Amino acid sequence: MPFRRICLAGASVSTTGLSVGNVIVRKLLAEKPKGYFDDIVVLGRKESAASKVQVAKELEALGARYVNVDYDNVEELANALKGCDCVLSCVAVQDPKAIGEAELNLAKAAKLAGTVRRFFPSKYGGDDENRPLNDVGKRKKKVGDLLEELGISHTNIVTGIFLDIMYFPLLGFKNLGKDPTTGTDKGARGVVVGDGTGQVMGIAMEDIAKFVFEMLVDPDESKTANKTIRIIGDTWKAGEWVDIFKRVTGRPLEVTTYGNQKEAAKANAIFPLLLQRGDFYVDPKLWDNGKWPNVKCMSFEDWTRKTFKRDTGRANI
Ligand SMILES: NC(=O)c1ccc[n+]([C@@H]2O[C@H](COP(=O)([O-])OP(=O)(O)OC[C@H]3O[C@@H](n4cnc5c(N)ncnc54)[C@H](OP(=O)(O)O)[C@@H]3O)[C@@H](O)[C@H]2O)c1
C-alpha cells in the first residue's frame, strides 16, 4: 500500500547549500496536488527555527506543514509524527549529534507515535553493507540496529556519491567558475589520485528524489520493506572528470596528481582519495534502479554540462 502521510526530518537547507531532504520534499510537494499524498510534515529543530523562517514559509506555501521540534524530547517528536505512515530522515551528517542522537530519538518517536509503517534512515551514501565502516557508517548503523530492535520496517538507500558535490572544493577543486563580473577564466584546478581508475558510482539528488517518490507511491511495499535499495545514476573512473571537464567547458585546467594514497592523505585530498580507493563503489549486480523504470538518471557528463552551463560566480565553483 502506498505511503500517504509523510514526515521528513531535516529538509531545510543547511549551510552547505545542499540538502537531500530539501530536494526530496520539493519533489513530494510537487506531486502532492496530483493526489498522491494527504499530508507532508517537515520537522526542523527549534534551535535553528529563526534562521529557517524563509524556507519554512516556502515549504508551507507549497503545501507542507512545518513543525519545529526538540529532538531531545521523544514524546514531543511522537506527537509531531502522529498520523504519519512514513518517516524520511535526512538529518545532517556533519553534526555528529544529528544521526548519533537526534535520529535515534526520531526512531523511538516513530515507534511511540504508533502510525509509522516505514522509516527511511539518513543513509544516502556508499554501500555500508559491502565496505569497511568509517565513523559515519558506524553512527548510521546504530540507527539501523535500533530500528531492527524496535521492529520498525525500514528502507536504507544507497546512492554512491551525490553528483551535486562532485565539483565542490571538498573534492579538491579550485577556481572552476568564471569570474562573475568579467567573465574571465579563473584558472581551474583539480586533483587526481594515483592512476585515476578507481570506479565511482553516484547519482544526482534530483534523481534520488524521483526514486524516493516512486518508492513511496509503489503499491508493492514489499519491494522496499526491510531492504537496502541501491540507486545509481552513473558510474565513472575517479580521474575521468579531467576529460569530461575539458570536453564540456573547453577550458584549460591544472591537475595535481598525487602518486599514491599516502601522498593524497598528506595533502588532505581526502575525497579524491576516497573516490580512487573505491569507497563509492556499488556492485552493479546489486543496483535496484530497474525496479522503478520510470526514473531516468542524469549522467556525470550531463551533470558537468548542467553545472558549467550556468557557469558564473556560484560560491562553490
Ligand atoms: N553520498 C553523498 O555524496 C552525500 C553527500 C552529502 C550528504 N549525504 C548524506 O545525506 C544525508 C543528509 O545529509 P545532508 O548533507 O543533506 O544534510 P544537511 O543539509 O547538512 O542537513 C540537513 C538538515 O539536518 C538538520 N540538522 C542539522 N543538525 C542537526 C541535529 N543536530 N539534529 C537534528 N537535525 C539536524 C538541519 O535541519 P533543521 O535546521 O531544519 O533542523 C539541516 O538542514 C546524510 O545521511 C549524509 O550522509 C550524502
The ligand as an ORCA input file, in Angstrom:
! r2SCAN-3c Opt
* xyz 0 1
  N      26.559     10.456     -0.853
  C      26.920     11.719     -0.783
  O      27.695     12.223     -1.604
  C      26.337     12.563      0.286
  C      26.609     13.941      0.317
  C      26.002     14.701      1.304
  C      25.157     14.104      2.240
  N      24.928     12.760      2.159
  C      24.034     12.099      3.134
  O      22.738     12.688      3.079
  C      22.164     12.724      4.388
  C      21.720     14.158      4.687
  O      22.864     14.985      4.623
  P      22.774     16.463      4.063
  O      24.164     16.892      3.722
  O      21.709     16.554      3.026
  O      22.330     17.186      5.377
  P      22.461     18.744      5.707
  O      21.975     19.523      4.564
  O      23.834     19.050      6.212
  O      21.459     18.878      6.936
  C      20.082     18.570      6.779
  C      19.331     19.121      7.947
  O      19.632     18.400      9.141
  C      19.173     19.180     10.219
  N      20.138     19.088     11.335
  C      21.373     19.608     11.437
  N      21.928     19.302     12.616
  C      21.010     18.571     13.293
  C      20.974     17.970     14.575
  N      21.981     18.038     15.421
  N      19.867     17.280     14.901
  C      18.809     17.186     14.064
  N      18.781     17.746     12.848
  C      19.869     18.428     12.467
  C      19.060     20.633      9.711
  O      17.682     20.945      9.601
  P      16.942     21.918     10.632
  O      17.889     23.058     10.898
  O      15.742     22.322      9.883
  O      16.680     21.110     11.840
  C      19.670     20.547      8.328
  O      19.115     21.452      7.415
  C      23.232     12.214      5.356
  O      22.960     10.894      5.691
  C      24.511     12.294      4.562
  O      25.455     11.299      4.916
  C      25.491     12.003      1.221
*
